[in-house]
Structures are given as C-alpha cells and as structure tokens.
Amino acid sequence: MKGFDFENSNLPEKLKAVKSKVGTYSLLRLLVFFGMGGLFVLAVAESPVWLLFFGVSVAIFISLIRKYNYQKDQEAIYLALETMNLAREKRVGRNLKDLDAGNEFQEKAHPFSNDLDLFGDHSLFQLLNHTVSKKGKETLASKMKSEFDLDKAGAFREASHELSLKSKFLQAMESIGIAFYNEEKSNSGWTKWLEESDKSTLLITMGAFLGPIGGLTLSVLIFIGIVPGALFGVWVLIGMVFLGMVFKPLKKAAESIPSRHQLKTYRYWLAVLEKEQMHSPLLKEMQAPFLTKEVNASTLFDQLDSLGLWIQNRINILYIPINFIFWTDLFLYVKLVSWKKKHGHLVAHFPAQLVEWEVLISLGAFENEVGGKGKIVSIEKGIKAKSVSHPLLSPGIAVPNDFEIDVNQRVILLTGANMSGKTTFMRTLGINCVLVNLGLRPFAEEFGFSDFQLYTSMRNSDNLGESVSSFYAELSRIKKLIDRIEKGEQIFFLLDEILKGTNTEDRIAGSEALIRQVDDTNAFGIISTHDIELADLEERMSSVRNFSFHSEIQDQTIDFDYKIKRGACPSFNAHKLMELMGIRFHQEK
C-alpha cells in the first residue's frame, strides 16, 4: 500500500526509527495544543484577529495528528512483520507448538479430518493458517474438511501458485490483519443494516442545513450583544425536537458499524487489493467486486470510517454542546442516508468477500513458505505417488515413498513391524490428498488421484461418557463406510489396524469378510494389519495386493528404513520391543 513499508528486513532498526518519530510528533502535538488554547483565549479577550492564527494552529495540529497516526500504524505493521517472521521460522522448522491449533474444528465424526492431523497439536492447520478473523479461521477449516472436488481444486491451485509468487502482497495483507484487526465488535448486524433503507424527510434535510447556519448566527448575535443569551435555551429546545427524530437511527448505526480497528483493516486491505494485478481467473473474479468505477472500494470504507467516528462518539462530552447548538446529528444523518443509498448494497458484502481473501492469503503463504513442489498427474482410477512424504515432518527427516493403486488392485493389505511406518504412510497419502483438494501442491515429485471421496478409520477411542468402547467406535465407523460404499459412492479408504479390539480369530474372519464386501464396489483403499494370515488373500483374490514395512533387529536396537516394499512382511518385532522395554521372557524348563 502506498506510504507504508512492508519489507521484513532490518526490522529492529526500522522500529527504532519509527518510535523516535512517534515520540517527536507526540511532543509537537502537545505543544501545538497548548498554543491553540492560548491563541483562542487571546482571540476572545483581546482581538478577533487572533482567530486567524488560531485557525493556522488548528491546521498544524490536524496535520501532526495525521503524521502521528501514520507513524503509529507503520510501527504496528513492523511489529506484525516481526511476529510473522517468528511464525515462519516455526513453520519451516515444523516447531508448531505455540501456533493456533484450531482445536475447536476437530470433529470425530468427520470422514477423515480427525485421523489426518488436520487440527490440534502439530497439525496441518498450524502449518496453513494465516487468517486473522474468526470467520476467516472458520472458512479455512471448512475448506480443509470439504468434500473432494478436483475441478474446484484446479482453480484454487492456479490462484495459490500465483499468490505464492507475490511475496510483498502476501506480507502486506497478513501484516495489516495482524496489526489492526480485532474481534471487539461483531459484524453480525452489518449486512442487514447496510441493506436497510433509511428515510430522510424534507424536515430533517432542512434542519440539517438550518442548524449550523442558525447556531452560528445566534452565537455571533449573542456575542456582540444584539440578542439576549436566553434565546440559546429556546434554540436548544427547538433543536431537541429535530434531534429526537434521528436519535434511534443514529444509535442503530453506531451499533451496526464495525469498530474502527476493523474498518481500518478493511480499508488498508482494499487499498492493497485494488492495486495488485491478478491473472488467474479465480483471483480476477474475487478481486472484481472491489474494482468499482466511480470511487475506490478503500475510499468507501474511509468515508464510512469518518461517519462512524462521529456517530459512535456522539455521547462525547465535547460533542453534546456542539450538537445542541448546531444540530450536527441532523447533518450526520443526512450524510449517512446519502452514503448508504449510493454504496450500502455494494459495501455490505465486502467483509464476507475479504474473509475469502484471508483463506487465499493462507494458501498462497503456505505455498510460499513451506509448500510442496509436486507435479499433479492425471489418473483415471486410483492413486499414483512418486517420492511422496508427510508435510508435517521436517523435510530432512521425512522418508519419501513411491506408491500406486489402481482398479486392478482394489485393496492393499499393509503389514509390518511395530513403529515401521505403516500409519504414517497412510496418513501421508491422506493428507496429501487433502492438500491437493485445497488447491495446493503435494509433497511429492508426482502425485495424482481420481475422482473419489476420502474416508479413514485410524483413531477410534473409547468414550466413557457415552459408554462406547474403542472396538464399538471402530465398528460404527466401518458401518458408515459400508453404508456409503453400498450406495455406489467412489471411496478411497484408509483403515489402520483393522478390528484390533477383538480376538485374533474373529479379527481375521471379519477383515476377510469386509475385504470381500468391498471387492464388488466402487471403493478401494489400504488396510493395515498385524495379522499376517490375511496375506494369503492375495493368492485367492485378484484385487488384493500385499505391501509392507520392515525392521531390522540388532542386538540392542531395532532399525527402520520406513520404505514401503512389495509383498507381506517377513518378520515382526513386538517380542524384541518388549525385551528392550524390560520385559524378560523365560523359557520353560
């Protein structure tokens, strides 16, 4: 935005300089204020000529206020940029502990969000969220949990990639939000109030122009002694009749207009958005409402801010006597009605549209900071991944894997030793699918999938309050999957350690029954299990394939390579793990 510096380099030096200017303007403003008081006294006591100097001092005072406010805003932006730099370091290093976890968006019953670490500690939300408003957070969370739509994702991917190349724009938008936005006042009644029509009668319009002229004339006449001062009382009584006509609508306006912090945020955001040239169809479509022909969208909020400042401070002890003398409420009301009639319907939708931009800024910033670089490939049926890794793992730690599932291999049986990487791999596939659906690039060299909906069953815990065991919770979750599959939905499922809450014999029988039930549907997916007996299904069912993760047992350690391999797991490590944890196995004598 013109006039503000959004560069995030040399911030300590910049902050020191701007704080010095703030102090200087604050002192000058105080000195000029006392000077104004002295000149006003001289004008009243000595000669009206001093009013000329008083007027000049008022102009200087207003200029100093504007310069002071500008420096304070610049200081707030620099502080916001410092906050952003710290958050960026945490995201890049995957040290996400202190970032907003979005816990309120966790939903156990959701088809996949609870199992894929979309929300909570060390979650995708922490890596992705750059919103500042409550509505922005809610909209981003809703998009993360939305059903898969590859066409819509493609439009967002083009938009997020373009934004990721606009570093200065991203810094400006986010720093403005952090610096100025707050939730001190709800916008719930904002749209309704703006779209309501307020009537300005001829009597109110006449009063709006008569008040200042009559009040000024009467003040001069009383001052020079032509009319008695008692007429002021009569004038105020007449004015109260007129002021009473607009009291309620102005009170409602004061309650409906957003806070000054919110208006400032909208104004500065719009000033940035108006000047940025967009190219992707989605970005141009979302920018279009702000590119008004007659007057800039930011100017409309500037005008509303000025009106709102007066309207929301009408109870001020300095304003009340001025209002009684000059009937200023009437003039405010006429101006407000005129502004609403011209711009109210357009401006009413700006806050909601800016919420959508908060989400876009989050997507672009994610791509710019930590986003994947993967190429999206077209797949007719299934999933194809080359060197895919988990976005929540540090790039230096994550072990990439290749994987492919298509119509000829409907069910992947994933076996492997404890801690070898089965669950992480399944989450890797799931969370990368979510990223692609968001319009972001995957953490892979290549990644693509067909048109399906994602369903997972991985974290099934008991609930004492609802008298639900973990086994029953898993069965309930599988029941929902079966219901959707039998309706003909195309589902990609991820089932981790299937039916682990029952005995081995029932678990194996139930798992095989479910796999056969899936075989003749549009569903496909991965089932992880410790039951190596299920690996025999590959020989009996053409749609089943075995994959596994291995471990290598040493004398005092167990080594993992976290690489997926074709075929069933040849050995398990539970016995060795228990030994390493101190459990002693004694052979019978």
VOGU-3710 file (C-alpha; in Angstrom, 3 decimals, decimal comma):
1> mkgfdfensn> 0,000/0,000/0,000  1,242/3,487/-0,851  3,053/5,124/2,033  3,658/2,024/4,144  6,753/-0,158/4,196  6,010/-3,895/4,224  9,581/-5,159/3,805  10,519/-7,516/6,651  14,266/-6,837/6,615  16,180/-4,692/9,184
11> lpeklkavks> 13,103/-4,536/11,401  14,910/-3,616/14,678  16,463/-0,512/13,056  13,190/0,436/11,391  11,271/0,074/14,648  13,770/2,247/16,485  13,456/4,985/13,854  9,660/4,937/13,735  9,354/5,005/17,533  11,581/8,084/17,596
21> kvgtysllrl> 9,266/9,806/15,095  6,201/8,817/17,138  7,735/10,448/20,207  8,630/13,628/18,281  5,148/14,037/16,778  3,542/13,326/20,141  5,545/16,140/21,802  4,904/18,598/18,953  1,191/17,775/19,048  1,061/18,561/22,764
31> lvffgmgglf> 2,902/21,887/22,339  0,636/22,963/19,469  -2,441/22,030/21,503  -1,407/24,367/24,318  -0,628/27,016/21,703  -4,142/26,635/20,296  -5,602/27,225/23,744  -3,548/30,380/24,220  -4,486/31,787/20,806  -8,179/31,109/21,441
41> vlavaespvw> -8,013/32,989/24,756  -6,292/35,921/23,004  -8,968/35,930/20,301  -11,764/36,109/22,880  -10,052/38,516/25,294  -8,019/40,778/23,019  -8,960/40,830/19,348  -10,703/38,588/16,746  -7,524/38,971/14,649  -6,026/36,202/16,754
51> llffgvsvai> -8,629/33,847/15,277  -6,559/33,782/12,091  -3,535/32,453/13,997  -5,836/30,107/15,908  -7,060/28,678/12,572  -3,470/28,124/11,412  -2,634/26,330/14,671  -5,676/24,059/14,233  -4,473/23,118/10,734  -0,990/22,350/12,091
61> fislirkyny> -2,486/20,308/14,933  -4,576/18,214/12,499  -1,504/17,682/10,295  0,521/16,494/13,295  -2,267/14,097/14,317  -2,255/12,568/10,835  1,529/12,179/10,839  1,455/10,709/14,340  -1,267/8,213/13,354  0,661/7,222/10,221
71> qkdqeaiyla> 3,819/6,512/12,240  1,830/4,526/14,808  0,308/2,445/12,005  3,731/1,872/10,478  5,031/0,800/13,884  2,140/-1,684/14,195  2,974/-3,093/10,758  6,639/-3,544/11,652  5,655/-5,357/14,861  3,298/-7,569/12,842
81> letmnlarek> 6,117/-8,388/10,410  8,292/-9,422/13,366  5,503/-11,745/14,535  5,224/-13,173/11,027  8,980/-13,816/10,830  8,879/-15,790/14,084  5,870/-17,806/12,915  7,572/-18,501/9,598  10,658/-19,889/11,384  8,409/-22,189/13,415
91> rvgrnlkdld> 6,586/-23,444/10,335  9,749/-24,045/8,342  11,291/-25,920/11,287  7,971/-27,720/11,981  8,087/-26,374/15,534  4,341/-25,704/15,662  3,630/-25,876/19,390  2,739/-22,196/20,000  0,701/-21,653/16,821  -3,107/-21,687/16,825
101> agnefqekah> -4,087/-25,370/16,714  -7,714/-24,897/15,637  -8,859/-27,377/18,301  -12,434/-26,131/18,005  -12,620/-27,569/14,483  -11,785/-31,135/15,478  -14,667/-33,445/14,624  -14,575/-37,143/15,471  -17,450/-37,999/13,155  -15,880/-36,334/10,111
111> pfsndldlfg> -14,916/-38,741/7,290  -11,180/-38,006/7,574  -10,140/-34,851/9,462  -9,682/-36,403/12,906  -7,358/-39,138/11,625  -5,088/-36,997/9,443  -3,926/-34,358/11,965  -5,751/-31,547/10,207  -6,338/-29,823/13,564  -4,801/-29,956/17,032
121> dhslfqllnh> -1,184/-30,010/18,191  1,310/-30,363/15,335  -1,389/-30,145/12,686  -1,854/-29,031/9,111  -3,964/-26,111/10,351  -0,962/-24,742/12,242  1,146/-25,029/9,116  -1,516/-23,477/6,894  -3,422/-20,847/8,865  -2,611/-17,180/8,194
131> tvskkgketl> -6,112/-15,819/8,864  -6,817/-13,164/11,497  -10,611/-13,152/11,890  -12,857/-15,760/13,469  -14,786/-16,054/10,193  -11,508/-16,467/8,317  -10,460/-19,357/10,547  -13,875/-20,989/10,226  -13,865/-20,665/6,434  -10,357/-22,108/6,151
141> askmksefdl> -11,254/-25,012/8,460  -14,417/-25,684/6,456  -12,411/-25,777/3,227  -9,906/-28,187/4,763  -12,781/-30,526/5,677  -14,708/-30,104/2,434  -15,613/-32,922/0,058  -13,170/-33,541/-2,759  -13,751/-31,562/-5,960  -10,841/-31,796/-8,401
151> dkagafreas> -12,201/-29,118/-10,789  -12,547/-26,590/-7,994  -9,150/-27,609/-6,628  -7,572/-26,874/-10,011  -8,858/-23,297/-9,983  -7,561/-22,765/-6,450  -4,208/-24,331/-7,325  -3,651/-21,806/-10,100  -4,643/-18,986/-7,753  -2,495/-20,146/-4,808
161> helslkskfl> 0,524/-20,635/-7,067  0,175/-17,084/-8,436  -0,149/-15,677/-4,927  2,886/-17,638/-3,745  4,989/-15,568/-6,178  3,651/-12,275/-4,745  5,693/-12,134/-1,524  5,230/-8,408/-0,926  1,478/-8,649/-1,473  1,217/-11,574/0,968
171> qamesigiaf> 3,288/-9,718/3,577  1,181/-6,590/3,205  -2,150/-8,384/3,551  -1,144/-10,552/6,508  0,708/-7,813/8,401  -2,272/-5,446/8,055  -4,557/-8,086/9,532  -2,233/-8,870/12,440  -1,565/-5,184/13,127  -5,109/-3,843/13,137
181> yneeksnsgw> -7,847/-6,480/13,144  -9,638/-7,468/16,328  -12,947/-9,059/17,266  -14,009/-6,386/19,762  -17,302/-5,928/17,921  -19,383/-8,417/15,973  -20,268/-7,763/12,335  -23,439/-9,857/12,585  -25,822/-6,940/12,025  -23,611/-5,204/9,486
191> tkwleesdks> -25,075/-6,558/6,240  -28,684/-6,257/7,390  -28,215/-2,641/8,476  -26,480/-1,615/5,263  -29,213/-3,099/3,109  -31,986/-1,427/5,106  -33,184/1,862/3,625  -33,259/4,918/5,915  -35,574/7,758/5,013  -34,528/11,374/5,203
201> tllitmgafl> -37,590/13,630/5,302  -37,654/17,149/3,964  -37,947/18,418/7,541  -34,742/16,610/8,579  -32,905/17,861/5,485  -33,983/21,436/6,188  -32,914/21,076/9,822  -29,500/19,743/8,749  -28,747/22,995/6,901  -30,662/25,327/9,230
211> gpiggltlsv> -28,892/24,043/12,368  -25,310/25,143/11,576  -26,399/28,438/9,995  -28,834/29,297/12,802  -26,478/28,192/15,566  -23,564/30,219/14,175  -25,729/33,310/13,566  -27,250/33,151/17,032  -23,817/32,698/18,646  -22,457/35,802/16,869
221> lifigivpga> -25,529/37,901/17,701  -25,374/36,934/21,376  -21,606/37,508/21,468  -21,887/41,080/20,158  -24,912/41,765/22,373  -27,643/42,251/19,769  -29,873/39,456/21,209  -30,123/38,153/24,797  -28,374/34,916/25,792  -31,669/33,420/26,928
231> lfgvwvligm> -32,502/32,696/23,282  -29,923/29,918/23,417  -32,322/27,948/25,633  -35,144/28,361/23,142  -32,858/27,326/20,260  -31,747/24,190/22,118  -35,358/23,214/22,900  -36,336/23,557/19,240  -33,280/21,565/18,246  -34,137/18,703/20,619
241> vflgmvfkpl> -37,381/18,159/18,693  -35,418/17,757/15,456  -32,618/15,725/17,085  -35,154/13,324/18,549  -36,209/12,384/15,004  -32,794/10,895/14,213  -31,707/9,645/17,639  -32,786/5,998/17,190  -31,486/5,506/13,615  -28,109/7,011/14,570
251> kkaaesipsr> -27,969/4,807/17,667  -28,630/1,753/15,484  -25,928/2,892/13,049  -23,431/3,249/15,904  -24,197/-0,312/16,995  -24,020/-1,749/13,457  -20,918/-0,092/12,024  -17,794/-2,221/12,682  -15,151/-0,980/15,095  -12,526/1,488/13,880
261> hqlktyrywl> -9,891/-1,263/14,007  -11,978/-3,446/11,717  -12,728/-0,575/9,341  -9,050/0,345/9,217  -8,161/-3,268/8,403  -10,737/-3,400/5,600  -9,600/-0,039/4,240  -5,932/-0,971/4,140  -6,647/-4,446/2,744  -8,736/-2,959/-0,051
271> avlekeqmhs> -6,071/-0,353/-0,853  -3,598/-3,211/-1,394  -6,056/-5,366/-3,346  -7,068/-2,517/-5,668  -3,532/-2,020/-6,888  -2,442/-5,643/-7,303  -2,710/-7,038/-10,819  -4,195/-10,534/-10,834  -4,040/-13,062/-13,665  -5,687/-16,327/-12,642
281> pllkemqapf> -9,446/-16,463/-13,372  -10,334/-17,131/-9,728  -8,268/-14,220/-8,393  -9,662/-11,836/-11,009  -13,189/-12,958/-10,184  -12,665/-12,406/-6,454  -10,943/-9,048/-6,975  -13,619/-7,716/-9,349  -16,164/-6,550/-6,685  -13,545/-4,168/-5,232
291> ltkevnastl> -12,641/-2,516/-8,551  -15,532/-0,060/-8,502  -15,627/2,518/-11,277  -16,882/5,662/-9,527  -14,847/5,516/-6,325  -12,236/3,154/-4,888  -13,538/0,491/-2,519  -10,984/1,600/0,095  -12,279/5,172/-0,188  -15,801/3,952/0,603
301> fdqldslglw> -14,539/2,472/3,866  -12,603/5,671/4,542  -15,840/7,640/4,166  -17,714/5,214/6,418  -14,911/5,382/8,977  -15,229/9,183/9,109  -19,006/8,990/9,511  -18,707/6,183/12,034  -16,181/8,130/14,128  -18,661/10,964/14,597
311> iqnrinilyi> -21,702/8,708/15,014  -20,055/6,436/17,581  -18,751/9,413/19,624  -21,991/11,400/19,818  -22,165/10,898/23,605  -18,763/12,565/23,986  -18,876/15,449/26,471  -17,344/17,813/23,897  -19,764/16,781/21,145  -23,015/17,211/23,118
321> pinfifwtdl> -22,937/21,050/23,415  -21,881/21,368/19,759  -24,786/19,101/18,789  -27,299/21,182/20,745  -26,052/24,424/19,193  -25,508/23,336/15,569  -27,832/20,276/15,348  -24,954/18,264/13,912  -26,806/14,937/14,319  -29,155/16,006/11,535
331> flyvklvswk> -26,260/16,701/9,169  -24,652/13,348/10,095  -27,915/11,541/9,433  -28,430/13,157/6,018  -24,839/12,286/5,032  -25,247/8,706/6,276  -28,527/8,169/4,404  -26,980/9,516/1,210  -23,907/7,272/1,600  -25,992/4,156/2,318
341> kkhghlvahf> -28,266/4,813/-0,659  -25,298/5,076/-3,041  -22,954/2,422/-1,665  -24,640/0,381/1,076  -25,675/-2,645/-1,002  -22,183/-2,970/-2,534  -20,194/-2,455/0,659  -22,426/-4,821/2,656  -20,756/-7,818/1,037  -17,143/-6,625/1,285
351> paqlvewevl> -16,369/-8,095/4,753  -17,558/-11,564/3,702  -15,574/-11,306/0,461  -12,476/-10,246/2,398  -12,861/-13,381/4,531  -12,429/-15,401/1,323  -9,246/-13,440/0,660  -7,951/-14,401/4,104  -8,233/-18,034/3,005  -6,495/-17,312/-0,310
361> islgafenev> -3,694/-15,484/1,517  -3,255/-18,556/3,737  -2,989/-20,831/0,703  -0,538/-18,527/-1,058  1,575/-18,014/2,067  1,698/-21,772/2,675  2,968/-22,330/-0,868  5,472/-19,502/-0,440  6,817/-20,654/2,942  6,708/-24,437/3,177
371> ggkgkivsie> 4,568/-25,730/0,310  5,226/-28,867/-1,661  6,709/-28,793/-5,148  4,989/-31,844/-6,586  3,608/-32,136/-10,071  -0,066/-33,068/-10,346  -0,618/-36,011/-12,691  -3,885/-37,177/-14,186  -5,163/-40,580/-13,004  -8,206/-42,347/-14,419
381> kgikaksvsh> -8,754/-44,575/-11,382  -6,765/-44,807/-8,175  -3,721/-43,004/-6,786  -0,190/-42,571/-8,071  2,594/-41,137/-5,919  6,290/-40,691/-6,606  8,546/-39,772/-3,668  5,602/-38,731/-1,519  6,310/-37,544/2,043  4,410/-36,145/5,025
391> pllspgiavp> 4,153/-32,308/5,165  4,223/-32,213/8,971  7,614/-33,937/9,090  10,711/-31,838/8,583  11,985/-32,274/5,009  15,297/-33,537/6,394  13,561/-36,276/8,381  10,688/-37,367/6,125  11,370/-40,518/4,117  9,700/-40,398/0,683
401> ndfeidvnqr> 7,949/-43,391/-0,853  6,574/-44,424/-4,223  3,131/-45,946/-4,360  0,382/-46,782/-6,837  -3,084/-48,278/-6,542  -5,498/-48,709/-9,438  -8,662/-50,535/-10,457  -6,771/-53,836/-10,761  -5,629/-53,788/-7,146  -8,623/-52,594/-5,196
411> villtganms> -7,374/-53,465/-1,703  -3,823/-53,038/-0,402  -3,034/-55,147/2,650  -0,301/-53,331/4,550  1,625/-55,410/7,057  4,722/-54,533/9,010  6,563/-54,393/12,261  5,589/-52,022/15,051  6,778/-48,438/14,507  7,962/-49,280/10,989
421> gkttfmrtlg> 5,885/-46,529/9,352  2,540/-48,075/8,290  0,287/-45,488/9,933  2,496/-42,560/8,951  2,476/-43,730/5,353  -1,313/-43,968/5,286  -1,598/-40,501/6,776  0,938/-39,284/4,215  -1,325/-40,346/1,373  -4,432/-38,961/3,053
431> incvlvnlgl> -3,040/-35,549/3,969  -1,524/-35,070/0,509  -4,961/-35,787/-0,972  -6,320/-33,041/1,301  -3,603/-30,634/0,150  -4,452/-31,264/-3,498  -8,150/-30,765/-2,761  -7,280/-27,416/-1,148  -5,590/-26,312/-4,352  -2,057/-26,831/-3,046
441> rpfaeefgfs> 0,804/-28,803/-4,490  1,597/-32,169/-2,874  4,754/-33,069/-1,002  5,978/-35,395/-3,729  7,720/-35,395/-7,072  4,473/-36,530/-8,690  1,054/-37,092/-7,199  -2,383/-37,663/-8,636  -5,683/-39,328/-7,880  -9,029/-39,948/-9,481
451> dfqlytsmrn> -12,407/-38,517/-8,579  -13,259/-40,017/-5,161  -14,132/-39,118/-1,584  -11,728/-39,909/1,265  -12,714/-41,960/4,311  -10,478/-43,042/7,195  -10,687/-45,131/10,348  -7,491/-44,761/12,329  -8,134/-43,108/15,692  -11,034/-44,894/17,363
461> sdnlgesvss> -11,046/-44,257/21,102  -13,461/-45,233/23,824  -15,884/-42,714/25,316  -16,868/-43,344/28,944  -19,488/-40,589/28,842  -21,271/-42,353/26,007  -20,421/-45,871/27,243  -18,680/-46,591/23,939  -15,691/-48,929/23,699  -12,931/-48,363/21,160
471> fyaelsrikk> -13,961/-51,574/19,359  -17,579/-50,434/19,066  -16,378/-46,993/17,925  -14,374/-48,676/15,144  -17,316/-50,848/14,115  -19,553/-47,778/13,969  -17,052/-46,058/11,772  -16,776/-49,069/9,448  -20,596/-49,229/9,327  -20,699/-45,674/7,948
481> lidriekgeq> -18,105/-46,638/5,349  -20,129/-49,689/4,280  -23,304/-47,608/4,009  -21,593/-45,159/1,676  -19,935/-47,895/-0,365  -23,210/-49,744/-0,869  -24,800/-46,564/-2,169  -22,287/-46,684/-5,009  -20,003/-43,857/-3,869  -16,428/-43,846/-5,088
491> ifflldeilk> -14,462/-44,014/-1,845  -10,761/-44,235/-1,095  -10,452/-45,637/2,414  -7,604/-45,897/4,908  -8,241/-48,421/7,701  -5,479/-48,718/10,289  -5,001/-51,913/12,349  -8,458/-53,141/11,447  -10,645/-54,682/14,190  -7,805/-54,513/16,707
501> gtntedriag> -10,227/-54,594/19,643  -11,229/-58,240/19,298  -9,565/-61,660/19,362  -7,337/-62,874/16,535  -9,750/-65,446/15,093  -12,674/-63,016/14,862  -10,402/-60,232/13,627  -9,098/-62,309/10,708  -12,588/-63,549/9,768  -14,089/-60,054/9,989
511> sealirqvdd> -11,281/-58,479/7,989  -11,616/-61,016/5,186  -15,390/-60,560/5,111  -15,013/-56,776/4,795  -12,426/-57,106/2,013  -14,745/-59,389/0,048  -17,615/-56,984/0,632  -15,550/-54,134/-0,846  -14,459/-56,186/-3,835  -17,565/-55,638/-5,960
521> tnafgiisth> -17,977/-51,887/-5,296  -16,525/-48,565/-6,441  -14,396/-48,364/-3,290  -10,685/-49,072/-2,955  -8,087/-48,433/-0,297  -5,484/-49,592/2,201  -5,982/-51,817/5,226  -3,121/-52,187/7,689  -2,977/-55,254/9,908  -0,694/-57,293/12,144
531> dieladleer> -2,453/-60,486/11,058  -0,017/-61,987/8,561  -2,574/-64,739/7,872  -4,539/-62,239/5,776  -1,641/-62,031/3,313  -2,889/-65,305/1,782  -5,804/-63,360/0,290  -3,529/-62,121/-2,499  -3,416/-65,657/-3,894  -7,171/-66,135/-3,568
541> mssvrnfsfh> -8,393/-62,668/-4,698  -7,067/-60,896/-7,796  -7,897/-57,448/-6,402  -5,761/-57,816/-3,246  -2,060/-56,869/-3,118  0,401/-57,170/-0,240  2,741/-54,349/0,731  4,770/-53,995/3,884  7,242/-52,048/6,014  10,193/-53,898/7,546
551> seiqdqtidf> 12,504/-53,570/10,506  15,968/-54,953/11,134  16,576/-56,298/14,618  20,060/-55,699/16,064  21,436/-56,739/19,440  20,188/-53,721/21,407  18,309/-51,784/18,753  15,709/-52,087/16,011  16,458/-50,257/12,762  13,788/-48,960/10,366
561> dykikrgacp> 14,179/-47,682/6,809  10,497/-46,527/6,525  10,358/-47,646/2,882  7,312/-49,470/1,567  8,021/-52,808/-0,117  6,069/-55,200/-2,281  4,917/-58,359/-0,527  3,943/-59,295/3,009  6,153/-58,507/5,990  8,549/-61,433/6,619
571> sfnahklmel> 9,100/-60,746/10,338  7,728/-58,733/13,238  9,433/-57,065/16,164  6,974/-56,991/19,079  8,944/-59,593/21,029  12,186/-57,627/20,701  10,487/-54,328/21,549  9,115/-55,805/24,761  12,571/-57,089/25,649  14,083/-53,670/25,064
581> mgirfhqek> 11,430/-52,188/27,372  12,445/-54,529/30,176  10,075/-57,494/29,838  12,022/-60,674/30,476  10,948/-63,811/28,628  11,867/-67,038/30,464  11,871/-70,344/28,686  10,066/-73,154/30,436  12,332/-75,771/31,975
//
